[in-house]
Structure formats: C-alpha cells, structure tokens
Amino acid sequence: MTSALAALYPGDPLFAKGADLWVWVILLVKLVVVFAILMVSVLFVIMYERKVVARLGNRWGPNRAGPNGWLQSLADGLKLFFKEALVPAQADKVVYRLAPVVAMVPVFVTFAIVPVGGTLTIGGYTTRLQLADPPWGILVMLMASSISVYGVLLAGWASGSKYPLIGSVRASAQMVSYEAALGLSVATVVLLTGSLHTSAIVAAQHGGFLYHWNILRGFGAPFAIFSIAITAEMTRPPFDLVEAEEELAGGFNMEYSSVAFALFYLAEYAALVTNSAIIATLFLGGPDGPRIAGHSVGPVWFTLKVLILLYVFVWARATLPRLRYDQLMDLGWKRLIPGALALLLVVAGARVSWRYGLAALAGSMIALLLLARAIEVGRAGSGKEQGGMPSELESP
C-alpha cells in the first residue's frame, strides 16, 4: 500500500516515515480542504463575475443580499436547493440524474493535480500543498477534459426533449473540435519542460521571476492556443453557442431544475476556477514568484494569478460578441489545430537543434499554405459541380 501511494505522490516527503495513521489523516484533510476550496471558490467566482461585468457595463451589480451584495450567490444556491425537482415524463431517469454528476466530477479530479504552493509541516509530517502528483498528471487533466463532454451529451439525450438534444449535440461537437488543439498545446508545454508531472512543470519554470515562465519560453503561442481552446471547451463567451437562447431555448440543461440544475451551474464555474489554475500552472509558473521578507508565499502568488485569469475570462465575456457556429468550427479546425501542430513541430525540432527547428518551421508553413490552397481548390470545384450558382450569402 505504501508503494502504491508513493507512486501517486513521487517525491512527497509525507511518506518518509511510512503510511501510518497520521499519513492517512493528513491525506483525508487535504482531500476535504481541496473540495471545500473549490466549492467556496464557486460562490466567490459567481459574484466576482457579476460584479466585474456590472462595473465594465457601468452598473452596480448585485448589492442587496449580504454586505455589498456578496451573499447573493449563496442566496441563489439556497433557493435552487429548495425548489421542486422536476423530472420530464419522457426522460431516462437514471441517466437524467447521473448526467450532472458526470459533468461535475472531472472538474474536481483536474484540480487535484494542481500544485498551489510548496510544502507544509504538520505535527512533524511534511507534505506538499497538492492533493496528488501522479507521474502522468497531464494525462489525467486531458482525460478529465475529454470525459466532461459526456455529462453534457447525456443530459441532452436523457431529457426526452428535442431542444436539449440539439443543444447537447452542438455542445459535444464544439468540445470535441477544440480538444485536439488543447492536447497539442499541452504537448508543446510537455516538450518545453520535459515532464508530465505538474509539480515538475512548475519547477522547470522556477529560477527567475517571469522570464522562465512558459508563456515567454513559447513566445506566447502555446498560451494563446490553450486559452482559446479551453474557453471553447468550457463553452464560455464568445463560444457560448450551447446557450444560444434565441436558437435553443436554453441549451442542454433546459429540462433540469433544483439540485440537478445547481450541479450543472456548479460544474460550469468550478471548471472556470480549475482551468484558470491549470493555465497558471502550465504557463505562469504556478505558485512561483518573488519571496517576500525572505519567505516563500507561493499560495498568495498562485491565488493572485488565478484571480487575474478569472478577470480576463470575465472581461472577454463582457466585451466579445458571440461567434456564429461556422466561425466557431473554422477557428478550431482550420486555424487552431494547424497552428498548434506547426508549433509542436517547431518546438520538437528546436529541442533537437535550432537548425531542425527552423526546418520544421519552414516545412510546417509550406504545409499550411498547401493545405489552404487545397481547401480553396476544393471549394471552387464544388461550386462548379453545382452549376456555379451563387450562395445565399453572396450578392447577385
């Protein structure tokens, strides 16, 4: 048992004395603390988003429940829990009730591999401020990201209604489309740091404030691709086609109410917090930052980075217009995926030598130009086969 735990926590000094009772207690406390932090952060982020959007729109936002309105999200949550739970007559009741849980669990699994600080000593036991650090940590993140689509798809299918089904199909197509670009950008980070450990990725960015972070080592390209892809994965604005009210009357969760709807709401905002933490870990050094008064304050720097990233996500919501569905797919398949693949080839070549890196860059650019030319030729040929008739969007 000790060896199995040590495999999940490589290098963690917690197991230096063996897996006795206090080790299990500390692990249980860490599990409860991570769960509580994520749950409480959801209440904060909901109000944080409302306040920021209101101020960006020159409005006050919620200001009634609690001091300056900061208990409004708690009041909304209590209201949802006391509302009647309705189940459609045509629903598959087992899958209908399981879908919100399937959507929520991957978010907590992903947050478990995020390092929020250095080490902490409790009663003579020293442990990392991280719930788990398996050797395949990045693969855990990608696995959880790919599983989250099932909660959305099952919710729409099990509701027994056409509108949620259409919303879930649209959402699943969107999430799967951006999964490839997301994985390629993460693979680029793995090449830059040489490890799948999230703690090792953070350690590889240590050694100099700011200039060793992956956001600069990759010239900002992996960071930009990952941020756009993860925004589309979360179906956040401007990629919120899932909740296009004028088209789908609410989206995949239209038939949900009470606790089940609250779980979907919780999963959405918990994913926002978790993915901000993942971006901070992969590209911004995680808890890395200058020492204050000779002391390491990793959790403070980590929290500050997450808050800044949350503000950027909210800022994008308040600023950018929603994309059309064809624009959404064009961006994912024709731009992000080829760009992420070309970047991966460049970084892989540069890891061998700069000469190979430049050759890979030139080859990838030529391949992209040939691909764009092939797409144009294919479109022209398709227009000729149809008799050359202009489309509805073209002027006569």
C-alpha positions as CSV (number, residue, x, y, z in Angstrom):
1,M,0.0,0.0,0.0
2,T,2.8,2.4,0.8
3,S,4.5,1.8,-2.6
4,A,1.1,2.4,-4.3
5,L,0.7,5.7,-2.5
6,A,4.3,6.7,-3.2
7,A,3.6,6.2,-6.9
8,L,0.8,8.8,-6.7
9,Y,3.0,11.2,-4.7
10,P,6.5,10.9,-6.1
11,G,9.0,12.9,-4.1
12,D,6.4,13.8,-1.4
13,P,8.2,13.8,2.0
14,L,4.9,12.7,3.6
15,F,5.7,9.0,3.1
16,A,9.2,9.2,4.5
17,K,8.0,7.6,7.7
18,G,5.7,5.1,6.1
19,A,2.0,5.2,5.7
20,D,0.8,5.2,9.3
21,L,-2.4,6.5,10.7
22,W,-1.4,10.2,10.6
23,V,-0.5,10.0,7.0
24,W,-4.0,8.8,6.2
25,V,-5.4,11.6,8.3
26,I,-3.3,14.2,6.5
27,L,-4.4,12.8,3.1
28,L,-8.1,12.9,4.2
29,V,-7.7,16.5,5.4
30,K,-6.1,17.5,2.1
31,L,-8.9,15.9,0.2
32,V,-11.6,17.8,2.3
33,V,-9.7,21.1,2.0
34,V,-9.4,20.8,-1.8
35,F,-13.1,20.0,-2.1
36,A,-14.0,22.9,0.3
37,I,-11.8,25.4,-1.5
38,L,-13.3,24.6,-4.9
39,M,-16.8,24.7,-3.5
40,V,-16.3,28.1,-1.8
41,S,-14.4,29.5,-4.8
42,V,-17.5,28.8,-6.9
43,L,-19.6,31.0,-4.7
44,F,-17.0,33.7,-4.9
45,V,-16.5,33.5,-8.7
46,I,-20.2,33.8,-9.4
47,M,-20.3,37.1,-7.5
48,Y,-16.9,38.1,-8.9
49,E,-18.2,37.7,-12.5
50,R,-21.4,39.6,-11.7
51,K,-19.5,42.4,-10.1
52,V,-16.9,42.7,-12.9
53,V,-19.5,42.5,-15.7
54,A,-21.6,45.2,-13.9
55,R,-18.6,47.5,-13.5
56,L,-17.5,47.0,-17.1
57,G,-21.0,48.0,-18.1
58,N,-21.1,51.0,-15.7
59,R,-23.6,49.3,-13.4
60,W,-23.7,48.3,-9.8
61,G,-24.5,44.6,-10.0
62,P,-26.0,42.7,-7.0
63,N,-26.0,44.8,-3.9
64,R,-28.9,43.6,-1.7
65,A,-28.0,40.2,-0.2
66,G,-25.3,40.5,2.4
67,P,-22.6,43.2,2.6
68,N,-22.5,44.9,-0.7
69,G,-24.3,42.0,-2.3
70,W,-21.6,39.4,-1.7
71,L,-24.0,36.8,-0.4
72,Q,-26.2,36.9,-3.5
73,S,-24.8,33.7,-4.9
74,L,-25.3,31.9,-1.6
75,A,-28.9,33.1,-1.6
76,D,-29.4,31.8,-5.2
77,G,-27.9,28.5,-4.3
78,L,-30.2,28.0,-1.3
79,K,-33.2,29.0,-3.5
80,L,-32.2,26.3,-6.0
81,F,-31.9,23.6,-3.4
82,F,-35.4,24.3,-2.0
83,K,-37.1,24.4,-5.4
84,E,-39.1,21.4,-6.6
85,A,-37.1,18.9,-8.6
86,L,-39.0,18.1,-11.8
87,V,-38.2,15.1,-14.0
88,P,-39.7,15.0,-17.5
89,A,-42.1,12.2,-18.2
90,Q,-40.2,11.0,-21.3
91,A,-36.7,11.2,-19.6
92,D,-34.4,8.3,-19.0
93,K,-34.5,8.8,-15.2
94,V,-31.2,7.0,-14.3
95,V,-29.1,8.8,-17.0
96,Y,-31.0,12.0,-16.4
97,R,-29.9,12.0,-12.7
98,L,-26.4,10.8,-13.4
99,A,-25.5,13.4,-16.1
100,P,-24.9,16.4,-13.6
101,V,-22.5,14.2,-11.6
102,V,-20.6,13.1,-14.7
103,A,-20.2,16.8,-15.6
104,M,-19.0,17.8,-12.2
105,V,-16.6,15.0,-11.2
106,P,-13.9,15.7,-13.9
107,V,-13.5,19.2,-12.6
108,F,-12.6,18.1,-9.1
109,V,-10.3,15.4,-10.5
110,T,-8.4,18.0,-12.5
111,F,-8.0,20.4,-9.6
112,A,-6.5,17.6,-7.5
113,I,-3.2,17.6,-9.6
114,V,-2.7,21.4,-9.3
115,P,0.2,22.5,-7.0
116,V,-0.8,25.6,-5.1
117,G,2.4,26.0,-3.1
118,G,5.5,24.4,-1.7
119,T,5.4,22.2,1.4
120,L,3.7,22.4,4.7
121,T,4.7,20.7,8.0
122,I,2.0,19.4,10.3
123,G,2.9,17.6,13.5
124,G,6.3,16.6,12.3
125,Y,5.0,15.4,8.9
126,T,5.9,17.4,5.8
127,T,3.7,17.3,2.7
128,R,3.2,19.2,-0.5
129,L,0.4,21.7,-1.0
130,Q,-1.0,19.4,-3.7
131,L,-3.6,16.6,-3.4
132,A,-2.0,14.3,-5.9
133,D,1.0,14.4,-8.3
134,P,1.0,11.2,-10.4
135,P,3.7,10.7,-13.0
136,W,1.0,11.0,-15.7
137,G,-0.5,14.2,-14.2
138,I,-1.0,16.0,-17.6
139,L,-2.7,12.9,-19.0
140,V,-5.1,13.0,-16.0
141,M,-6.0,16.5,-17.0
142,L,-6.6,15.6,-20.6
143,M,-8.6,12.5,-19.6
144,A,-10.9,14.6,-17.3
145,S,-11.3,17.2,-20.1
146,S,-12.4,14.6,-22.6
147,I,-14.8,12.9,-20.1
148,S,-16.6,16.2,-19.3
149,V,-18.4,16.2,-22.7
150,Y,-20.3,13.0,-21.7
151,G,-22.2,14.9,-18.9
152,V,-23.4,17.4,-21.5
153,L,-24.3,14.8,-24.1
154,L,-26.1,12.5,-21.7
155,A,-28.1,15.4,-20.2
156,G,-29.4,16.4,-23.6
157,W,-30.2,12.9,-24.6
158,A,-31.8,11.7,-21.4
159,S,-34.1,14.7,-21.1
160,G,-36.5,13.3,-23.6
161,S,-36.9,16.6,-25.5
162,K,-35.6,17.7,-28.9
163,Y,-34.3,21.1,-27.8
164,P,-31.9,19.8,-25.1
165,L,-30.8,17.1,-27.5
166,I,-29.9,19.7,-30.2
167,G,-28.1,21.8,-27.6
168,S,-26.1,18.7,-26.3
169,V,-25.1,17.7,-29.9
170,R,-23.9,21.2,-30.7
171,A,-22.0,21.4,-27.4
172,S,-20.3,18.0,-27.8
173,A,-19.3,18.9,-31.4
174,Q,-17.8,22.1,-30.1
175,M,-15.9,20.5,-27.2
176,V,-14.5,17.6,-29.3
177,S,-13.4,20.1,-32.0
178,Y,-11.3,22.1,-29.6
179,E,-9.9,19.0,-27.7
180,A,-7.3,18.4,-30.4
181,A,-5.8,21.9,-30.3
182,L,-5.9,21.7,-26.5
183,G,-3.9,18.5,-26.5
184,L,-1.4,19.8,-29.0
185,S,-0.7,22.9,-27.0
186,V,-0.3,20.8,-23.8
187,A,2.1,18.5,-25.7
188,T,4.1,21.6,-26.5
189,V,4.4,22.5,-22.8
190,V,5.5,19.0,-22.1
191,L,8.3,19.3,-24.7
192,L,9.4,22.6,-23.2
193,T,9.6,21.3,-19.6
194,G,10.4,17.6,-20.3
195,S,7.9,16.1,-17.8
196,L,4.3,15.1,-17.3
197,H,4.4,15.9,-13.6
198,T,2.6,19.2,-12.8
199,S,5.0,19.8,-10.0
200,A,7.9,19.3,-12.4
201,I,6.4,21.7,-14.9
202,V,6.2,24.3,-12.1
203,A,9.8,23.5,-11.1
204,A,11.0,23.9,-14.7
205,Q,9.7,27.5,-14.6
206,H,11.5,28.3,-11.4
207,G,14.8,30.1,-11.3
208,G,13.9,33.6,-12.4
209,F,10.8,35.6,-11.9
210,L,8.7,35.9,-15.1
211,Y,11.3,35.2,-17.8
212,H,11.4,31.4,-17.2
213,W,7.7,31.0,-17.4
214,N,6.4,29.0,-20.3
215,I,4.3,31.9,-21.5
216,L,7.5,33.6,-22.6
217,R,9.5,30.4,-23.4
218,G,6.9,29.6,-26.1
219,F,6.7,33.2,-27.3
220,G,3.1,33.2,-26.0
221,A,1.8,30.9,-28.8
222,P,1.0,27.8,-26.6
223,F,-0.6,30.1,-24.0
224,A,-2.8,31.7,-26.6
225,I,-3.9,28.4,-28.3
226,F,-4.5,26.7,-24.9
227,S,-6.5,29.7,-23.6
228,I,-8.7,29.9,-26.7
229,A,-9.3,26.2,-26.7
230,I,-10.1,25.9,-23.0
231,T,-12.5,28.8,-23.4
232,A,-14.3,26.9,-26.1
233,E,-14.2,23.7,-24.0
234,M,-16.0,25.5,-21.2
235,T,-18.4,27.0,-23.7
236,R,-17.7,30.4,-22.3
237,P,-18.3,33.6,-24.3
238,P,-17.6,34.2,-27.1
239,F,-18.0,30.5,-27.7
240,D,-21.3,30.1,-25.8
241,L,-23.2,28.5,-28.7
242,V,-24.6,26.0,-26.2
243,E,-26.7,28.7,-24.5
244,A,-27.8,30.5,-27.7
245,E,-31.2,31.3,-26.2
246,E,-32.7,32.7,-29.3
247,E,-31.9,29.4,-31.1
248,L,-32.1,26.6,-28.5
249,A,-34.3,28.0,-25.7
250,G,-31.7,27.4,-23.0
251,G,-29.5,24.6,-24.2
252,F,-28.8,21.1,-23.0
253,N,-29.9,21.7,-19.4
254,M,-33.3,23.2,-20.2
255,E,-35.2,20.4,-18.6
256,Y,-33.2,20.5,-15.3
257,S,-34.3,22.3,-12.1
258,S,-33.5,22.4,-8.4
259,V,-30.4,20.5,-7.3
260,A,-29.6,19.0,-10.7
261,F,-29.5,22.4,-12.3
262,A,-27.4,23.7,-9.4
263,L,-24.9,20.9,-10.1
264,F,-24.5,21.9,-13.7
265,Y,-24.1,25.5,-12.6
266,L,-21.5,24.4,-10.1
267,A,-19.6,22.4,-12.7
268,E,-19.5,25.3,-15.0
269,Y,-18.0,27.8,-12.6
270,A,-15.8,25.1,-10.9
271,A,-14.4,24.4,-14.4
272,L,-13.6,28.2,-14.7
273,V,-11.6,28.1,-11.5
274,T,-9.9,24.8,-12.3
275,N,-8.9,25.8,-15.8
276,S,-7.6,29.2,-14.6
277,A,-5.5,27.2,-12.1
278,I,-4.3,24.9,-14.9
279,I,-3.3,27.9,-17.1
280,A,-1.4,29.4,-14.1
281,T,0.4,26.0,-13.6
282,L,1.3,25.4,-17.2
283,F,2.3,28.9,-18.3
284,L,2.6,31.3,-15.4
285,G,4.8,29.3,-13.0
286,G,2.1,28.2,-10.7
287,P,3.0,29.3,-7.1
288,D,6.4,30.6,-8.3
289,G,7.1,34.3,-7.5
290,P,9.4,36.6,-5.6
291,R,10.0,35.9,-2.0
292,I,8.5,38.4,0.4
293,A,10.6,39.3,3.6
294,G,12.7,36.2,2.9
295,H,9.6,33.9,3.0
296,S,8.0,31.9,0.2
297,V,4.4,32.9,-0.3
298,G,3.5,30.5,-3.1
299,P,-0.2,30.2,-2.3
300,V,-0.5,34.0,-2.4
301,W,1.1,34.3,-5.8
302,F,-1.0,31.3,-7.1
303,T,-4.2,32.9,-5.9
304,L,-3.3,36.3,-7.4
305,K,-2.6,34.7,-10.8
306,V,-5.9,32.8,-10.8
307,L,-7.8,36.0,-9.9
308,I,-6.1,37.8,-12.9
309,L,-7.0,35.0,-15.2
310,L,-10.6,34.9,-13.9
311,Y,-10.8,38.7,-14.6
312,V,-9.6,38.1,-18.2
313,F,-12.3,35.4,-18.8
314,V,-15.0,37.7,-17.4
315,W,-13.6,40.6,-19.4
316,A,-13.8,38.5,-22.6
317,R,-17.5,37.7,-21.7
318,A,-18.4,41.3,-21.3
319,T,-16.5,42.5,-24.4
320,L,-16.5,40.0,-27.3
321,P,-19.6,39.2,-29.4
322,R,-20.8,35.6,-29.8
323,L,-19.3,33.8,-32.8
324,R,-21.5,32.1,-35.4
325,Y,-21.3,28.3,-35.4
326,D,-19.5,28.2,-38.8
327,Q,-16.9,30.7,-37.4
328,L,-16.5,28.6,-34.3
329,M,-15.7,25.5,-36.3
330,D,-13.5,27.3,-38.8
331,L,-11.4,28.7,-35.9
332,G,-11.0,25.3,-34.3
333,W,-10.3,23.1,-37.3
334,K,-8.7,25.4,-39.9
335,R,-6.7,27.7,-37.6
336,L,-6.1,26.4,-34.1
337,I,-5.3,22.8,-34.9
338,P,-2.9,23.5,-37.8
339,G,-1.3,26.3,-35.8
340,A,-0.9,24.1,-32.7
341,L,0.5,21.2,-34.8
342,A,3.0,23.6,-36.5
343,L,4.1,25.0,-33.2
344,L,4.6,21.4,-31.8
345,L,6.8,20.6,-34.8
346,V,8.9,23.8,-34.3
347,V,9.4,23.1,-30.5
348,A,10.2,19.4,-31.1
349,G,12.8,20.4,-33.8
350,A,14.2,23.1,-31.5
351,R,14.6,20.6,-28.7
352,V,17.0,18.7,-31.1
353,S,18.7,21.7,-32.6
354,W,17.8,25.1,-33.8
355,R,18.6,24.1,-37.3
356,Y,15.9,21.4,-37.2
357,G,13.6,23.8,-35.5
358,L,13.9,26.3,-38.4
359,A,13.5,23.5,-40.9
360,A,10.4,22.3,-39.1
361,L,9.0,25.9,-39.1
362,A,9.6,26.3,-42.8
363,G,8.1,22.8,-43.6
364,S,5.0,23.5,-41.5
365,M,4.4,26.9,-43.1
366,I,4.7,25.3,-46.6
367,A,2.3,22.5,-45.5
368,L,-0.2,25.0,-44.2
369,L,-0.1,27.0,-47.4
370,L,-0.6,23.9,-49.5
371,L,-3.5,22.9,-47.2
372,A,-5.1,26.3,-47.6
373,R,-4.7,26.1,-51.4
374,A,-6.2,22.6,-51.4
375,I,-9.2,23.9,-49.5
376,E,-9.7,26.8,-51.9
377,V,-9.4,24.5,-54.9
378,G,-11.9,22.1,-53.4
379,R,-14.4,24.9,-52.8
380,A,-14.0,26.1,-56.3
381,G,-14.6,22.6,-57.7
382,S,-17.6,22.1,-55.5
383,G,-19.1,25.4,-56.9
384,K,-18.5,24.3,-60.5
385,E,-20.2,20.9,-59.9
386,Q,-23.3,22.7,-58.6
387,G,-23.5,24.8,-61.7
388,G,-21.7,27.8,-60.4
389,M,-24.8,29.1,-58.7
390,P,-24.1,31.8,-56.1
391,S,-24.8,31.0,-52.4
392,E,-27.4,32.7,-50.4
393,L,-24.9,35.0,-48.7
394,E,-23.4,36.2,-52.0
395,S,-24.7,39.3,-53.6
396,P,-26.2,38.9,-57.1
